[in-house]
Amino acid sequence: MMDFIKDIKNKKKVLRNKIIVLRDSLSLEDREEKSKIIKRHLFKLPEFAKAKIILFFVSFRSEVLTENMIKESLIQGKIIGVPRTDIKNKKIVFLRINNFDIDLQKGVYGIPEPKKNISNIIRQEYVGLIIVPGSVFDEKGNRVGYGGGFYDRYLSFLDKKVPKVALAFDLQIVTSVPVLTAWDRPVDIIITEKRIIRRNKD
């Protein structure tokens, strides 16, 4: 069993590195243009319109750019939470922010996260929608994260009824992602610049 788990983790690592290299090859101009299209798709989602409290990731390096999505969501009156990483306990907590430009600072791994004086934790039972990051996805909603397992841990305690939406460039979608079924948490919807993929839950 341990050999099987090790094999899956190795396959994920190889796939993650391969796709991140491709994603890194996109120019900033390309990422900005594709991110604008993804933002339009996201904001048209019925699940997004319905949600009052939304959890976002703050984009880093070559990820889909989320800054403008967060800012516009705040303007629309949405309650927005973004993650702070607790390395010691290997988990993330989502804290409410009111101003993207003021409320964030460089955190773990250099990723922007809520400042230390922000302590307004968003409780899971109130979450209406969560936006999930990832390096690789397949059309069944399976994802490869960045190796820490932070989101899988968080999602394992989140009500299954809460829509889980991934934002990715289309080059991040592959035929199949290796999965550890007891641990990996799929997303319900994947939005790219070319399509919206909804996972079949049957």
C-alpha positions as a Markdown table, in Angstrom:
| # | Residue | x | y | z |
|---|---|---|---|---|
| 1 | Met | 0.0 | 0.0 | 0.0 |
| 2 | Met | 2.8 | 2.4 | 0.9 |
| 3 | Asp | 4.4 | 1.7 | -2.5 |
| 4 | Phe | 1.1 | 2.5 | -4.2 |
| 5 | Ile | 0.8 | 5.8 | -2.4 |
| 6 | Lys | 4.5 | 6.6 | -3.2 |
| 7 | Asp | 3.9 | 5.8 | -6.8 |
| 8 | Ile | 0.8 | 8.1 | -7.1 |
| 9 | Lys | 2.7 | 10.9 | -5.4 |
| 10 | Asn | 5.6 | 10.5 | -7.8 |
| 11 | Lys | 3.3 | 10.6 | -10.8 |
| 12 | Lys | 1.6 | 13.7 | -9.4 |
| 13 | Lys | 5.0 | 15.4 | -9.0 |
| 14 | Val | 6.1 | 14.6 | -12.5 |
| 15 | Leu | 2.8 | 15.8 | -13.9 |
| 16 | Arg | 2.8 | 19.0 | -11.8 |
| 17 | Asn | 6.3 | 19.9 | -12.8 |
| 18 | Lys | 5.5 | 19.4 | -16.5 |
| 19 | Ile | 2.3 | 21.5 | -16.5 |
| 20 | Ile | 3.8 | 24.3 | -14.4 |
| 21 | Val | 6.6 | 24.6 | -16.9 |
| 22 | Leu | 4.0 | 25.0 | -19.7 |
| 23 | Arg | 2.0 | 27.5 | -17.6 |
| 24 | Asp | 5.2 | 29.5 | -16.8 |
| 25 | Ser | 5.8 | 29.8 | -20.5 |
| 26 | Leu | 2.7 | 32.0 | -20.9 |
| 27 | Ser | 3.6 | 35.6 | -21.2 |
| 28 | Leu | 2.1 | 38.1 | -18.7 |
| 29 | Glu | 0.0 | 39.5 | -21.6 |
| 30 | Asp | -1.4 | 36.0 | -22.3 |
| 31 | Arg | -2.2 | 35.3 | -18.7 |
| 32 | Glu | -3.9 | 38.7 | -18.3 |
| 33 | Glu | -6.1 | 38.2 | -21.4 |
| 34 | Lys | -7.0 | 34.6 | -20.5 |
| 35 | Ser | -7.7 | 35.6 | -16.9 |
| 36 | Lys | -10.1 | 38.3 | -18.1 |
| 37 | Ile | -12.1 | 35.7 | -20.0 |
| 38 | Ile | -12.1 | 33.3 | -17.1 |
| 39 | Lys | -13.3 | 36.1 | -14.8 |
| 40 | Arg | -16.3 | 36.7 | -17.2 |
| 41 | His | -17.2 | 33.0 | -17.1 |
| 42 | Leu | -16.9 | 32.9 | -13.3 |
| 43 | Phe | -19.1 | 36.0 | -12.8 |
| 44 | Lys | -21.8 | 34.5 | -15.0 |
| 45 | Leu | -22.0 | 31.3 | -13.0 |
| 46 | Pro | -25.4 | 30.9 | -11.2 |
| 47 | Glu | -23.5 | 29.5 | -8.3 |
| 48 | Phe | -21.3 | 32.7 | -8.1 |
| 49 | Ala | -24.4 | 35.0 | -8.3 |
| 50 | Lys | -26.1 | 33.1 | -5.5 |
| 51 | Ala | -23.2 | 33.0 | -3.1 |
| 52 | Lys | -22.9 | 35.7 | -0.5 |
| 53 | Ile | -19.7 | 34.5 | 1.0 |
| 54 | Ile | -16.9 | 33.4 | -1.4 |
| 55 | Leu | -13.5 | 32.0 | -0.6 |
| 56 | Phe | -10.8 | 33.0 | -3.1 |
| 57 | Phe | -7.1 | 32.1 | -3.5 |
| 58 | Val | -4.7 | 34.9 | -4.1 |
| 59 | Ser | -2.9 | 34.2 | -7.3 |
| 60 | Phe | 0.9 | 33.7 | -7.3 |
| 61 | Arg | 3.5 | 33.3 | -10.0 |
| 62 | Ser | 1.9 | 32.0 | -13.2 |
| 63 | Glu | -1.6 | 31.1 | -11.8 |
| 64 | Val | -4.8 | 32.6 | -13.2 |
| 65 | Leu | -4.9 | 36.2 | -12.0 |
| 66 | Thr | -7.5 | 36.6 | -9.2 |
| 67 | Glu | -6.7 | 40.2 | -8.0 |
| 68 | Asn | -9.4 | 41.9 | -10.2 |
| 69 | Met | -11.9 | 39.1 | -9.5 |
| 70 | Ile | -11.5 | 39.7 | -5.7 |
| 71 | Lys | -11.7 | 43.5 | -6.1 |
| 72 | Glu | -14.8 | 43.4 | -8.2 |
| 73 | Ser | -16.5 | 40.8 | -5.9 |
| 74 | Leu | -15.9 | 43.2 | -3.0 |
| 75 | Ile | -17.5 | 46.0 | -5.0 |
| 76 | Gln | -20.5 | 43.8 | -5.7 |
| 77 | Gly | -20.9 | 43.4 | -1.9 |
| 78 | Lys | -19.7 | 39.9 | -1.6 |
| 79 | Ile | -18.0 | 38.8 | 1.6 |
| 80 | Ile | -14.6 | 37.6 | 0.6 |
| 81 | Gly | -12.2 | 35.3 | 2.4 |
| 82 | Val | -8.6 | 34.5 | 1.4 |
| 83 | Pro | -6.3 | 32.0 | 3.0 |
| 84 | Arg | -3.6 | 32.3 | 5.6 |
| 85 | Thr | -1.4 | 29.3 | 5.9 |
| 86 | Asp | -0.7 | 27.7 | 9.3 |
| 87 | Ile | 2.5 | 25.7 | 8.6 |
| 88 | Lys | 2.8 | 24.3 | 12.1 |
| 89 | Asn | -0.6 | 22.7 | 12.0 |
| 90 | Lys | -0.5 | 22.0 | 8.2 |
| 91 | Lys | -3.8 | 23.8 | 7.5 |
| 92 | Ile | -5.3 | 27.0 | 6.0 |
| 93 | Val | -7.8 | 29.3 | 7.5 |
| 94 | Phe | -9.8 | 31.8 | 5.5 |
| 95 | Leu | -10.0 | 35.4 | 6.8 |
| 96 | Arg | -12.3 | 38.1 | 5.7 |
| 97 | Ile | -10.7 | 41.0 | 3.8 |
| 98 | Asn | -12.3 | 44.3 | 2.9 |
| 99 | Asn | -9.6 | 45.9 | 0.8 |
| 100 | Phe | -7.3 | 43.9 | -1.4 |
| 101 | Asp | -4.6 | 46.6 | -1.5 |
| 102 | Ile | -4.5 | 47.2 | 2.2 |
| 103 | Asp | -5.3 | 44.0 | 3.9 |
| 104 | Leu | -2.7 | 41.7 | 2.4 |
| 105 | Gln | 1.0 | 41.2 | 3.0 |
| 106 | Lys | 3.6 | 38.7 | 1.8 |
| 107 | Gly | 3.1 | 35.4 | 3.7 |
| 108 | Val | 4.2 | 31.8 | 3.6 |
| 109 | Tyr | 6.1 | 30.9 | 0.3 |
| 110 | Gly | 5.8 | 34.6 | -0.6 |
| 111 | Ile | 2.1 | 34.3 | -1.4 |
| 112 | Pro | 0.1 | 37.3 | -0.3 |
| 113 | Glu | -2.2 | 36.6 | 2.7 |
| 114 | Pro | -4.2 | 38.5 | 5.3 |
| 115 | Lys | -2.1 | 40.6 | 7.7 |
| 116 | Lys | -1.5 | 39.4 | 11.2 |
| 117 | Asn | -4.0 | 42.0 | 12.6 |
| 118 | Ile | -6.8 | 40.5 | 10.6 |
| 119 | Ser | -8.5 | 37.7 | 12.6 |
| 120 | Asn | -12.0 | 37.6 | 11.3 |
| 121 | Ile | -12.2 | 33.9 | 10.4 |
| 122 | Ile | -14.9 | 32.8 | 8.0 |
| 123 | Arg | -16.6 | 29.7 | 9.4 |
| 124 | Gln | -17.2 | 26.8 | 7.0 |
| 125 | Glu | -20.9 | 26.6 | 7.6 |
| 126 | Tyr | -21.4 | 30.0 | 6.1 |
| 127 | Val | -19.4 | 29.5 | 2.9 |
| 128 | Gly | -21.4 | 29.8 | -0.3 |
| 129 | Leu | -18.6 | 29.1 | -2.8 |
| 130 | Ile | -14.9 | 28.3 | -2.8 |
| 131 | Ile | -12.4 | 29.0 | -5.6 |
| 132 | Val | -9.7 | 26.4 | -5.6 |
| 133 | Pro | -6.2 | 26.7 | -7.0 |
| 134 | Gly | -4.3 | 23.8 | -8.6 |
| 135 | Ser | -1.5 | 22.9 | -11.0 |
| 136 | Val | -3.3 | 20.2 | -13.1 |
| 137 | Phe | -6.9 | 19.1 | -13.6 |
| 138 | Asp | -8.9 | 16.5 | -15.5 |
| 139 | Glu | -12.4 | 16.6 | -16.8 |
| 140 | Lys | -13.7 | 14.5 | -13.9 |
| 141 | Gly | -12.8 | 17.3 | -11.5 |
| 142 | Asn | -9.7 | 15.7 | -10.1 |
| 143 | Arg | -6.8 | 18.0 | -9.3 |
| 144 | Val | -3.2 | 18.1 | -8.5 |
| 145 | Gly | -2.3 | 20.8 | -6.0 |
| 146 | Tyr | 1.2 | 22.0 | -5.1 |
| 147 | Gly | 2.2 | 19.1 | -2.8 |
| 148 | Gly | 1.2 | 20.5 | 0.6 |
| 149 | Gly | -2.3 | 19.0 | 0.8 |
| 150 | Phe | -3.7 | 22.2 | 2.5 |
| 151 | Tyr | -6.8 | 22.5 | 0.3 |
| 152 | Asp | -7.5 | 18.8 | 0.4 |
| 153 | Arg | -7.6 | 19.0 | 4.2 |
| 154 | Tyr | -9.8 | 22.1 | 4.2 |
| 155 | Leu | -12.2 | 20.6 | 1.6 |
| 156 | Ser | -12.5 | 17.3 | 3.6 |
| 157 | Phe | -14.4 | 19.3 | 6.3 |
| 158 | Leu | -16.4 | 21.5 | 4.0 |
| 159 | Asp | -20.1 | 20.7 | 3.3 |
| 160 | Lys | -20.2 | 18.8 | 0.1 |
| 161 | Lys | -23.1 | 21.0 | -1.1 |
| 162 | Val | -20.7 | 24.0 | -1.3 |
| 163 | Pro | -19.7 | 24.5 | -4.9 |
| 164 | Lys | -16.0 | 24.0 | -5.5 |
| 165 | Val | -14.7 | 25.9 | -8.5 |
| 166 | Ala | -11.3 | 25.7 | -10.0 |
| 167 | Leu | -9.7 | 28.4 | -12.2 |
| 168 | Ala | -7.2 | 27.2 | -14.7 |
| 169 | Phe | -5.7 | 27.9 | -18.1 |
| 170 | Asp | -6.8 | 25.3 | -20.7 |
| 171 | Leu | -3.3 | 23.9 | -21.0 |
| 172 | Gln | -3.7 | 22.7 | -17.3 |
| 173 | Ile | -6.4 | 20.2 | -18.3 |
| 174 | Val | -5.2 | 16.7 | -19.0 |
| 175 | Thr | -6.9 | 13.4 | -19.8 |
| 176 | Ser | -6.4 | 11.9 | -16.4 |
| 177 | Val | -5.0 | 12.9 | -13.0 |
| 178 | Pro | -3.6 | 10.2 | -10.6 |
| 179 | Val | -5.8 | 10.0 | -7.6 |
| 180 | Leu | -5.7 | 8.8 | -4.0 |
| 181 | Thr | -9.5 | 8.3 | -3.5 |
| 182 | Ala | -9.4 | 8.3 | 0.3 |
| 183 | Trp | -7.7 | 11.7 | 0.3 |
| 184 | Asp | -7.9 | 13.8 | -2.9 |
| 185 | Arg | -11.0 | 16.0 | -3.2 |
| 186 | Pro | -12.3 | 16.8 | -6.7 |
| 187 | Val | -13.8 | 20.1 | -7.7 |
| 188 | Asp | -17.3 | 20.5 | -9.1 |
| 189 | Ile | -16.6 | 23.1 | -11.8 |
| 190 | Ile | -13.4 | 24.0 | -13.8 |
| 191 | Ile | -13.3 | 27.3 | -15.6 |
| 192 | Thr | -10.7 | 27.9 | -18.3 |
| 193 | Glu | -10.5 | 30.6 | -21.0 |
| 194 | Lys | -12.0 | 28.1 | -23.5 |
| 195 | Arg | -14.7 | 26.2 | -21.5 |
| 196 | Ile | -16.6 | 25.4 | -18.4 |
| 197 | Ile | -16.3 | 21.8 | -17.2 |
| 198 | Arg | -18.9 | 20.5 | -14.8 |
| 199 | Arg | -18.1 | 17.3 | -13.0 |
| 200 | Asn | -20.7 | 14.5 | -13.4 |
| 201 | Lys | -21.6 | 13.6 | -9.8 |
| 202 | Asp | -23.5 | 10.4 | -10.7 |
